[in-house]
Amino acid sequence: MPVKTEAGIKIWQRRDRRTQFTIWGIQFVCVAVFAFCWQLISEKTVWEFVHDAPTQALDMASRMVPPAWGYMDKLWLAIWDTINIATLGTLMAVVLAFPIAFLAARNTTPSKAFIRPVALFIIVSSRSINSLLWALMLVTIIGPGVLSGILAIGFRSIGFCAKLLYEAIEEIDTSQVEAITATGASGPQILNYGIVPQILPAFAGISVFRWDINIRESAILGLVGAGGIGLQLSASINTVAWTQVSLILLVILATVIVSEWVSAKVRHAII
């Protein structure tokens, strides 16, 4: 292995026996784990279907052309619902994530022993459950519709926004806080004039970035009954209307591209 000298010249030296055996042992374990996992996958895979997959994919693609452009009239409301789900869900998330982030940050939490662990638990719980699972549970509880989608997006986004925000709070310039504290300012004044102005650009950027992500996620929540264009996609797949499916996929792609462009413009204006 190469070793650099003080002059910066590389000199090749043979590894000692212990290091070499350690490397071989790690490689052997990795190969054994890969072989074991491959065996488990192979036992539960119908390889005849895998071999036939290219033919089936080409057949499905041929059935999706041309897209059913006349079906577009039924998609405008679904697109509007999808955008509303993403926007209102993001708004709900940022409103709730703002105080949670302050409770989770080490330099702003009222209690590191009790309150901070609770705030961190909320963040981890939110981020651990996928939006589809949130939607599935909420559809079961409050029924199908846009409201379930909004709540699913909101609950999923709280952890994302709060985590990035509390990390930004912990990285603020403490000299500004110390300067305001030295004037005899109260706790709320320190918060309003020393901390919040420093994190507002990060907060705005996080909110826009999450909204961009939520546009993508809200497009598929309809697959479990949570409203939006995913509901039309599910119906078209169930009725084997492949020309409608291709149109819906194109609409989703166009919506995501537009949301990406809007998000990039807004983040550029903020930063």
FINU-446279 format. One record per residue: x, y, z of N, C-alpha, C, O in turn; residue in three letters. Coordinates in steps of 0.001 Angstrom, whole numbers, padded with zeros to 6 digits, always signed. Atoms other than C-alpha are relative to their C-alpha. Example, Ala and Ser with C-alpha at 12.3 -4.5 7.8 and 13.67 -1.06 7.14 Angstrom:
residues 2
+000890-001190+000000+012300-004500+007800+000900+001200+000000+001936+001181+000665ALA
-000820-001190-000060+013670-001060+007140-000770+001090+000730-000261+002198+000899SER
***
This chain:
residues 271
+000844-001181+000000+000000+000000+000000+000882+001234+000000+001981+001195+000553MET
-000837-001188+000089+001258+003556-000714+000030+000761+001312-001001+000915+001967PRO
-000175-000816-001188+002645+005615+002178+000790+001227-000398+001833+001118-001043VAL
-000670-001233+000365+003605+009262+001803+001087+000331+001020+000878+000211+002228LYS
-001076-000453-000870+006918+010459+003194-000159+001491+000258-001089+002119-000249THR
+000069-001423-000302+007599+013936+004544+000193+000836-001256-000328+001948-001346GLU
-000234-000730+001257+008757+014989+001077-001156-000142-000972-001127+000437-002058ALA
+001153+000184+000870+005434+013903-000390+000166-001084-001020-000636-001173-001950GLY
-000247+001084+000961+006846+010913-002240-000679-001270+000503-000560-001624+001676ILE
+000686+001233-000352+004765+007724-002286+000956-001180-000041+001668-001384-001024LYS
-000832+001205-000065+006564+004576-001200-000918-001187+000268-001706-001168+001214ILE
+000848+001180-000156+004900+001182-001607+000602-000920+001056+001776-001286+000996TRP
-000408+000909-001061+005073-001007+001476-000986-001158+000094-002183-000975-000124GLN
+000851+001174-000149+003719-004492+002032-000772+000101+001323-000222+000476+002358ARG
+000796-000007-001228+000861-004731+004513+000504-001080+000957+001003-002124+000537ARG
-000353+001034-000965+001575-006568+007713-001058-001096-000023-002157-000889-000537ASP
+000866+001182+000105-000025-010004+008136-001358+000228+000652-002377-000212+000119ARG
+001277-000219-000712-002690-008887+010627-000940+000871-000819-002133+000586-000922ARG
+000838-000877+000825-003923-006075+008401-000522-000735-001221-001685-000573-001590THR
+000417+000725+001191-004014-008345+005353-001086-001010+000311-002057-001123-000438GLN
+001034+000967-000385-005988-011068+007155-001307+000697+000366-002386+000169+000098PHE
+001215-000761-000328-008422-008431+008459-000742+000396-001267-001965+000271-001336THR
+000617-000379+001271-009051-007179+004918-000634-001212-000668-001756-001130-001168ILE
+000572+001221+000591-009550-010731+003648-001243-000447+000756-002212-000901+000147TRP
+001163+000397-000799-011934-011451+006515-001216+000849-000306-002327+000334-000433GLY
+001119-000894+000328-014057-008404+005763-000547-000317-001382-001762-000355-001574ILE
+000445+000348+001351-014167-009295+002068-000786-001310-000017-001783-001435-000728GLN
+000692+001287-000056-015188-012864+002894-001396+000163+000591-002360-000415+000089PHE
+001311-000227-000629-017997-011686+005182-000948+000705-000971-002126+000356-001051VAL
+000848-000711+000958-019286-009281+002519-000500-000933-001099-001670-000882-001477CYS
+000402+000956+001036-019308-012013-000123-001014-001000+000548-001970-001351-000143VAL
+000921+000968-000602-021044-014443+002261-001379+000621+000211-002395-000024-000048ALA
+001283-000684-000205-023747-011890+003146-000718+000196-001329-001929-000008-001426VAL
+000599-000188+001322-024306-011107-000538-000568-001314-000530-001671-001338-001074PHE
+000474+001298+000483-024597-014813-001394-001247-000449+000752-002168-001009+000158ALA
+001177+000386-000793-027048-015401+001467-001230+000795-000426-002312+000231-000589PHE
+001127-000841+000412-029236-012449+000449-000479-000386-001396-001680-000414-001663CYS
+000382+000399+001360-029149-013529-003192-000787-001303+000007-001719-001471-000780TRP
+000727+001258-000104-030293-017010-002196-001429+000225+000477-002362-000393-000037GLN
+001344-000303-000493-033240-015590-000234-000849+000637-001094-002024+000304-001250LEU
+000740-000648+001082-034229-013390-003163-000369-001006-001085-001483-000981-001607ILE
+000243+000970+001064-033918-016237-005643-001117-000961+000365-001914-001338-000495SER
+001037+000943-000430-036142-018540-003592-001397+000593-000120-002365-000142-000320GLU
+001313-000656+000018-038969-015962-003610-000269+000716-001320-001200+001516-001413LYS
+000168-000633+001302-038605-014892-007244-000405-001028-001030+000206-002091-001141THR
+000418+000856+001119-040468-016448-010148+000770+000471-001229+000392+001453-001867VAL
-000897-000460+001048-037734-016214-012748-000626-000058-001386-000166+000630-002298TRP
+000684+000013+001295-040092-017097-015604-000633+001360-000290-000628+001833-001426GLU
+000579-001336+000176-041852-013779-015012+001089+001034-000290+000880+001961-001073PHE
-001098-000944+000216-038525-011965-014895+000500-000090-001436+000758+000932-002073VAL
-000466+000176+001377-037423-013436-018213-001017+000536-001007-000649+000981-002093HIS
+001055-000467+000907-040769-012481-019758-000282+001493+000167-001084+002058-000576ASP
+000287-001405-000310-040681-008941-018306+000237+000939-001180-000613+001795-001423ALA
-000175-000924+001140-039163-007183-021380-001136-000080-001016-001571+000944-001542PRO
+001104+000142+000955-041889-008625-023633-001259+000661+000532-001955+001352-000212THR
+001182-000602-000613-044634-007566-021200+000114+001522+000042-000871+002230-000171GLN
-000189-001450-000052-043117-004090-020828-000220+000632-001374-000851+001683-001484ALA
+000206-000519+001353-043023-003580-024598-001470-000049-000391-001971+000861-001052LEU
+001428+000114+000302-046610-004797-024888-000791+001106+000699-001675+001719+000099ASP
+000694-001055-000740-047772-002384-022178+000290+001368-000602-000604+002207-000712MET
-000355-001287+000595-045858+000495-023769-000749+000232-001313-001151+001356-001614ALA
+000732-000145+001262-047523-000190-027117-001466+000334+000239-002087+001031-000563SER
+001403-000288-000326-050947-000068-025447-000188+001413+000547-001311+001916+000573ARG
+000094-001341-000580-050145+003333-023884+000146+001105-001039+000052+002286-000705MET
-000189-000973+001074-049585+005043-027236-001143-000123-000997-001486-001234-001401VAL
-000269-001365-000472-051069+007424-028174-000780+000298+001287-001767-000381+001570PRO
+000753-000355-001211-052181+009076-024894-001413+000473-000339-001656+001035-001407PRO
+001403-000395+000200-055911+009709-024515-000151+001477+000343-000545+001822+001457ALA
+000002-001437-000266-055748+013503-024872-001379+000507+000387-001493+001500+001104TRP
+001345-000426-000346-059521+013768-024604-000334-000175+001474-001290+000416+001977GLY
+000222+000247-001432-059293+012538-021013+000519+001150+000859+000320+001167+002074TYR
-000610-001106-000746-057496+015754-020049-001029+000833+000739-000725+001400+001789MET
+001032-000805-000655-060782+017477-019191-000312-000486+001406-000746+000296+002252ASP
+000298+000556-001313-061174+015146-016216+001182+000074+000970+001077-000354+002120LYS
-001194-000024-000833-057685+015785-014879+000282+001356+000632+001073+001444+001571LEU
-000309-001335-000526-057735+019545-014226-000323+000094+001490+000475+000618+002267TRP
+000372-000056-001413-059586+019194-010928+000932-000863+000837+001273-000493+001960LEU
-000919+000874-000724-057322+016316-009897+001361+000670+000184+001983+000544+001239ALA
-001271-000729-000123-054229+018430-010624-000120+001086+001061+000788+001278+001870ILE
+000222-001055-000996-055690+021275-008577-000017-000583+001410+000553+000000+002332TRP
+000011+000667-001311-056363+018889-005690+001411-000405+000430+001773-000276+001599ASP
-001372+000407-000312-052801+017593-005891+000827+001183+000482+001561+001073+001464THR
-000750-001197-000404-051341+021107-005696-000474+000487+001367+000337+000907+002192ILE
+000530-000425-001301-053660+021963-002785+000474-000907+001117+000795-000438+002209ASN
-000483+000944-001018-052658+018811-000917+001442+000329+000375+001789+000383+001555ILE
-001408-000303-000267-048978+019660-001281+000160+001339+000708+000951+001452+001645ALA
-000163-001346-000558-049396+023361-000452-000526+000080+001432+000168+000572+002321THR
+000583-000081-001342-051724+023041+002546+000722-000930+000973+000892-000601+002147LEU
-000760+000905-000853-049814+020034+003871+001332+000600+000414+001754+000451+001560GLY
-001266-000660-000317-046546+021978+003666-000215+001141+000978+000571+001322+001908THR
+000309-001100-000922-048132+024988+005360-000249-000516+001405+000251+000053+002376LEU
+000242+000624-001314-049383+022787+008193+001311-000443+000633+001520-000257+001832MET
-001260+000533-000526-045937+021230+008555+000913+001110+000501+001480+000991+001587ALA
-000933-001048-000411-043937+024466+008700-000504+000747+001224+000290+001198+002049VAL
+000557-000659-001187-046315+026004+011232+000286-000815+001255+000638-000254+002293VAL
-000261+000860-001149-045916+023026+013551+001489-000254+000222+001936-000414+001358LEU
-001428+000301-000122-042237+022435+012809+000772+001148+000627+001801+000915+001261ALA
-000730-001160-000514-041199+025972+013792+000194-000075+001515+001333+000008+001973PHE
-000232+000109-001450-041835+025634+017555+000703-001293+000405+001490-001302+001351PRO
-000655+001271-000336-040758+021987+017587+001504+000113-000193+002272-000440+000594ILE
-001434-000169+000254-037391+022979+016103+000670+000752+001147+001779+000401+001551ALA
-000575-000747-001127-036801+025499+018900+000064-000864+001258+000983-000722+002065PHE
-000022+000898-001155-037683+022845+021478+001073-001081-000148+001553-001621+000848LEU
-000975+001065+000234-035262+020386+019858+001436+000503-000028+002362-000260+000249ALA
-001359-000545+000079-032267+022706+019420+000616+000114+001390-000054+000512+002343ALA
-000678-000011-001303-029714+022485+022219+000091+001397+000602+000020+001554+001821ARG
-000208-001351-000513-029258+026250+022483-001286+000774+000231-001233+001921+000675ASN
+001267-000706-000228-032977+027134+022653-001020-000828+000779-002047-000285+001187THR
+000984+000827-000703-034742+024208+024353-000085+000389+001472+000939+000663+002098THR
+000126-000324-001429-036166+024948+027816+000560-001088+000908+000967-000809+002036PRO
-000477+001107-000829-035108+021508+029065+000652-001055-000895-000009-001656-001742SER
-000710+001022+000762-032446+019213+027602-000330-001408+000487-000151-002379-000248LYS
+000252+001320-000585-033507+016376+029907-001393-000522-000334-001580-001734-000442ALA
+001378+000453+000182-037266+016295+029223-000612+000468-001321-001085-000343-002117PHE
+000699-000542+001170-038565+018629+026507+000723-000350-001293+000077-000720-002273ILE
-000740+000297+001231-035779+018091+023957-000188-001442-000461-000412-001659-001652ARG
+000255+001372+000475-036142+014274+023909-001391-000184-000592-001565-000931-001555PRO
+001359+000111+000547-039891+014664+023349-000057+000601-001402-000653+000020-002308VAL
-000022-000634+001322-039298+017076+020450+000732-000862-001019+000281-000996-002156ALA
-000740+000879+000905-036714+014757+018918-000799-001252-000341-000722-001753-001463LEU
+000839+001175+000262-039118+011825+019280-001070+000327-001043-001359-000486-001920PHE
+001004-000414+000989-041776+013760+017350+000634+000085-001392+000041-000348-002381ILE
-000693-000136+001286-039251+014539+014609+000300-001370-000601+000056-001604-001785ILE
-000348+001339+000494-038075+010934+014333-001258-000764-000409-001263-001445-001436VAL
+001249+000707+000321-041637+009569+014390-000571+000466-001327-001037-000340-002132SER
+000531-000549+001251-042698+011894+011589+000807-000472-001202+000240-000827-002236SER
-000863+000365+001121-039709+011053+009403+000049-001508-000234+000427-001950-001319ARG
-000110+001450+000120-039925+007307+010042-001142-000618-000795-000997-001708-001347SER
+001193+000539+000662-043392+006839+008526-000172+000687-001347-000267+001912-001412ILE
+000158-000532+001352-043763+007290+004771-001373+000641-000162-002331+000283+000523ASN
+001266-000709+000215-046473+009596+003471-001116-000940-000450-002280-000718-000118SER
+001023+000970+000411-048268+006632+001853-000583-000736+001200-001782-001010+001247LEU
+000495+000661-001204-048481+004912+005236-000858+000943+000824-001891+000541+001361LEU
+000844-000994-000679-049755+008115+006842-001361+000079-000685-002400+000072-000025TRP
+001253-000114+000749-052353+008384+004074-000874-001230+000206-002090-001107+000359ALA
+000757+001236-000174-053382+004743+004458-000692-000029+001357-001857-000413+001459LEU
+000591-000038-001342-053941+005161+008198-001093+001060+000105-002144+000820+000699MET
+000971-001094-000098-055750+008493+007819-001253-000292-000818-002354+000078-000410LEU
+001172+000393+000789-058027+007155+005071-000864-000969+000797-002092-000917+000724VAL
+000745+000938-000841-058996+004368+007468-000715+000719+001139-001811+000327+001540THR
+000557-000692-001163-059637+006842+010293-001069+001012-000396-002173+000986+000148ILE
+000926-001093+000333-061319+009836+008624-000625-000144-001385-001408+000708-001806ILE
+000609+000255+001291-062211+008370+005247+000820+000554-001147+001712+001376-000932GLY
-000758-000458+001176-060925+008940+001698-000299+001452-000324-001346+001983+000048PRO
+000206-001381+000413-060511+012401+000270+001248+000844+000150+002298+000370+000583GLY
-001126-000928-000007-058280+015444+000056+000510+000267+001412+001713+000432+001613VAL
-000413-000276-001375-058263+016032+003828+001011-001033+000497+001986-000680+001161LEU
-000955+001042-000396-056527+012698+004403+001362+000238-000641+002395+000030-000004SER
-001256-000285+000674-053903+013657+001831+000733+001176+000615+001953+001135+000779GLY
-000625-001174-000616-053287+017066+003405+000643-000372+001330+001784+000005+001595ILE
-000535+000396-001304-052830+015566+006871+001191-000943-000152+002161-000850+000601LEU
-001112+000929+000225-050601+012789+005522+001267+000747-000399+002347+000468+000122ALA
-001151-000804+000413-048315+015288+003788+000512+000833+001171+001721+000964+001364ILE
-000401-000822-001133-048328+017506+006874+000752-000789+001053+001813-000365+001510GLY
-000659+000813-001022-047462+014752+009342+001356-000495-000469+002295-000576+000323PHE
-001282+000491+000542-044712+013438+007067+001039+001114-000066+002231+000864+000113ARG
-000930-001105+000226-043191+016889+006517+000467+000662+001289+001482+001359+001285SER
-000386-000658-001251-043052+018009+010155+001422-000375+000391+002232+000496+000709ILE
-001320+000449-000401-040006+015900+010924+001097+000528-000905+002159+000926-000426GLY
-000991-000504+000958-038165+016940+007750+000313+001464+000268+001479+001839+000390PHE
-000202-001438-000200-038690+020675+008310+000618+000290+001366+001532+001107+001474CYS
-000492-000266-001348-038074+020564+012065+001464-000414+000149+002238+000272+000816ALA
-001390+000465-000127-034845+018579+011730+000963+000995-000634+001948+001387-000008LYS
-000894-000945+000667-033261+020932+009191+000002+001352+000703+001027+002031+000756LEU
+000081-001300-000655-034495+023970+011088+000735+000001+001340+001431+000965+001657LEU
-000686-000009-001293-033217+022923+014504+001520-000111-000180+002282+000378+000655TYR
-001431+000002+000297-029833+022176+012953+000477+001403-000377+001586+001799-000020GLU
-000353-001386+000330-029839+025716+011525+000027+000866+001258+000862+001763+001375ALA
+000019-000760-001254-030731+027083+014969+001276-000251+000800+001833+000676+001390ILE
-001203+000330-000758-027795+025271+016550+001264+000582-000634+002300+000676+000026GLU
-001175-000520+000700-025434+026761+013947-000003+001527-000126+000785+002076-000896GLU
+000067-001456+000101-026369+030432+014454+001258+000643+000586+002014+000011+001323ILE
-001127-000765-000526-023783+033103+015220-000332+000432+001432-001195+001285+001637ASP
+000305-000285-001412-023755+033248+019030+000417+001403+000411-000077+001920+001414THR
-000438-001343-000384-022001+036623+019072-001146+001003-000060-001213+001924+000754SER
+001151-000890+000087-025204+038335+017957-000930-000193+001194-001464+000771+001743GLN
+000843+000287-001167-027157+036621+020704+000626+000580+001265-000074+001139+002109VAL
-000688-000537-001171-024524+037602+023269-000079+001519+000046-000206+002103+001123GLU
+000082-001457+000042-024612+041213+022125-001372+000496+000447-001475+001469+001194ALA
+001355-000394-000400-028387+041429+022511-000236-000314+001471-000895+000450+002176ILE
+000140+000355-001412-028233+039649+025848+000687+001024+000893+000192+001339+001976THR
-000749-000983-000794-025670+042170+027088-000761+001306+000188-000465+002055+001119ALA
+000791-001226-000149-028180+044990+026575-001100-000141+001031-001814+000821+001316THR
+001046+000246-000980-030470+043404+029153-001321-000423-000605-002365-000293+000033GLY
+001226+000418+000676-032986+042053+026635-000586-001233+000672+000133-002047+001250ALA
+000693+001148-000561-035579+039554+027780+000113-001188-000942+000628-001067-002054SER
-000058+001204+000812-035902+035992+026488-000706+000138-001338-000116-000189-002368GLY
+000682-000182+001284-038546+036791+023841+000722+000995-000917+000753+000809-002133PRO
-000721-000968+000826-036524+039807+022680+001261-000616-000606+001592-000351-001762GLN
-001180+000698+000533-033389+037677+022317-000405-000912-001151+000290-001018-002161ILE
+000482+000906+001043-035419+035205+020306-000366+000764-001265-000009+000356-002370LEU
+000497-000746+001153-036999+037833+018056+001097+000738-000745+001050+000838-001971ASN
-001005-000851+000627-033898+039946+017410+001368-000670-000161+002204-000194-000930TYR
-001299+000633+000081-031001+037547+017886+000028-001322-000734+001039-001680-001338GLY
+000013+001342+000583-032110+034143+016618-000847-000072-001267-000387-000547-002305ILE
+000928+000128+001135-035128+034420+014309+000535+000647-001277+000436+000035-002341VAL
-000514-000582+001261-033511+036867+011827+001098-000840-000654+001256-000807-001874PRO
-001084+000803+000568-030583+034487+011391-000509-001262-000694+000132-001762-001618GLN
+000492+001268+000550-032726+031444+010586-001116+000183-001021-001526-000785-001661ILE
+001103-000205+000941-035444+033055+008461+000342-000413-001430-000489-001055-002073LEU
-000305+000480+001359-033602+032501+005132+000016-001526-000094-000481-002097-001065PRO
-000013+001465+000001-032997+028849+006054-001414-000550+000105-001756-001528-000559ALA
+001386+000449-000172-036610+028474+007161-000781+000117-001305-001520-000796-001673PHE
+000698-000186+001275-037927+029900+003882+000484-001007-001036-000318-001580-001774ALA
-000533+000964+000954-035597+027715+001837-000470-001411+000274-000797-002152-000653GLY
+000473+001339-000380-036577+024582+003781-001464-000177-000388-001855-001233-000886ILE
+001429+000081+000312-040279+025359+003309-000239-000203-001493-001054-001034-001892SER
+000174+000117+001451-039975+025804-000454+000507-001352-000493-000115-001985-001346VAL
-000561+001286+000404-037786+022738-000812-000953-001141+000350-001141-002066-000441PHE
+000938+001051-000398-040276+020616+001123-001267+000044-000848-001833-001003-001162ARG
+001178-000097+000861-043171+021946-000957+000283-000678-001341-000582-001362-001888TRP
-000377+000641+001255-041312+020815-004077-000054-001524+000140-000533-002216-000759ASP
+000051+001449-000238-040927+017324-002575-001440-000470+000140-001801-001532-000366ILE
+001384+000393-000257-044573+017245-001496-000846-000038-001269-001817-000792-001340ASN
+000700+000089+001286-045765+017916-005049+000145-001408-000563-000816-001983-001074ILE
-000241+001361+000492-044173+014597-006008-000772-001024+000828-001410-001922+000280ARG
+000629+000998-000859-045511+012718-003002-001528+000065-000074-002192-000971-000035GLU
+001461-000121+000046-049058+014101-003229-000574-000567-001291-001760-000891-001354SER
+000486+000532+001281-049281+012880-006836-000334-001481+000075-001043-001994-000792ALA
+000260+001441-000077-049381+009258-005667-000862-000387+001201-001169-001565+001384ILE
+000802+000335-001178-051436+009505-002474-001382-000528-000377-002016-001249+000393LEU
+001309+000491+000440-054582+008856-004485-000040-001502-000186-001121-002090-000239GLY
-000037+001457+000149-053429+005267-004921-000597-000694+001222-001051-001834+001126LEU
+000597+000578-001205-054626+004674-001345-001264+000754+000398-001778+000561+001499VAL
+001266-000675-000251-057667+006972-001594+000106+001368+000622-000892+001885+001122GLY
-000183-001296-000663-056184+010255-000319-000137+001178-000958+000405+002249-000687ALA
+000274-001103+000908-057295+012368-003284+001146+000311-000930+002208-000309-000868GLY
-001024-000411+000941-055357+014069-006028-000017-000801-001283-000901-001629-001503GLY
-000046+000650+001305-054350+012870-009457+000312-001486+000120+000039-002254-000802ILE
-000258+001423-000211-053212+009553-008000-001270-000823+000018-001249-002010-000306GLY
+001289+000698+000003-056888+008661-007603-000417-000343-001423-000922-001434-001686LEU
+000294+000265+001406-057384+008999-011355+000944-001055-000564+000539-001889-001374GLN
-000963+000997+000458-054226+006987-011948-000394-001395+000453-000330-002346-000325LEU
+000421+001301-000519-055446+004170-009730-001216-000533-000758-001274-001715-001095SER
+001198+000421+000721-058831+004093-011475+000333-000444-001421-000223-001426-001912ALA
-000367+000354+001372-057236+004006-014921+000760-001317-000046+000558-002112-000964SER
-000730+001267-000046-054879+001179-013948-000951-001155+000259-000822-002214-000354ILE
+000946+001072-000331-057728-000856-012456-000910-000351-001164-001358-001491-001281ASN
+000852+000271+001168-059769-000498-015659+000830-000304-001245+000283-000401-002343THR
-000924+000328+001085-056703-001282-017830-000110+001012-001138-000023+000645-002310VAL
+000066-001066+001005-057072+002068-019629+001404+000593-000155+001706+001648+000403ALA
-001408-000371+000055-053416+002348-020594+000239+001326-000693+001209+002015-000378TRP
-000176-001310+000643-053867+005364-022875-000263+001126+000995+000369+002180+000925THR
+000232-000987-001058-055291+007254-019898+001171+000031+000979+001559+001095+001460GLN
-001145+000077-000917-052421+006043-017715+001174+000787-000561+001835+001519+000175VAL
-001126-000728+000595-049851+007416-020167-000226+001502+000073+000714+002259+000317SER
+000293-001433-000103-051605+010790-020201+000213+000492+001429+000802+001551+001643LEU
-000150-000399-001407-051720+010913-016391+001474+000071+000381+001887+000984+001097ILE
-001441-000024-000290-048019+010060-016189+000663+001230-000609+001532+001840+000014LEU
-000548-001207+000625-047212+012861-018630-000400+001251+000780+000401+002172+000936LEU
+000471-001149-000783-049318+015291-016579+000767+000101+001316+001147+001193+001738VAL
-000777-000002-001248-047550+014252-013370+001420+000495-000257+001963+001281+000518ILE
-001356-000435+000345-044180+014712-015072+000039+001509-000246+000952+002192+000219LEU
+000039-001437+000274-045167+018174-016320-000196+000802+001289+000419+001853+001471ALA
+000246-000693-001277-046468+019169-012863+001268+000056+000844+001578+001084+001445THR
-001238+000048-000780-043232+018068-011198+001048+000941-000596+001768+001611+000145VAL
-000973-000893+000646-041120+019956-013762-000322+001459+000318+000572+002246+000630ILE
+000405-001385-000308-043127+023154-013218+000282+000328+001466+000788+001407+001773VAL
-000253-000239-001422-042915+022798-009425+001491+000122+000282+001899+000915+001131SER
-001448-000102-000155-039162+022244-009691+000496+001363-000457+001364+001956+000183GLU
-000395-001313+000511-038809+025414-011748-000409+001103+000966+000382+001997+001265TRP
+000473-001002-000961-040937+027455-009331+000837-000043+001269+001236+001000+001788VAL
-000795+000149-001209-039037+026061-006351+001393+000584-000178+001890+001276+000711SER
-001348-000518+000252-035658+026894-007919-000005+001512-000063+000903+002151+000468ALA
+000087-001459+000098-036761+030458-008724-000199+000621+001374+000446+001617+001700LYS
+000280-000552-001329-038116+031064-005222+001218-000109+000894+001563+000847+001588VAL
-001194+000182-000840-035035+029598-003495+001107+000958-000430+001833+001488+000411ARG
-001013-000927+000491-032787+031706-005721-000307+001426+000452+000603+002182+000792HIS
+000378-001341-000446-034758+034840-004820+000231+000185+001488+000594+001271+001939ALA
-000178-000091-001450-034563+034029-001108+001469+000061+000365+001887+000879+001185ILE
-001413+000085-000334-030892+033119-001036+000797+001122-000655+002013+001201-000478ILE
***
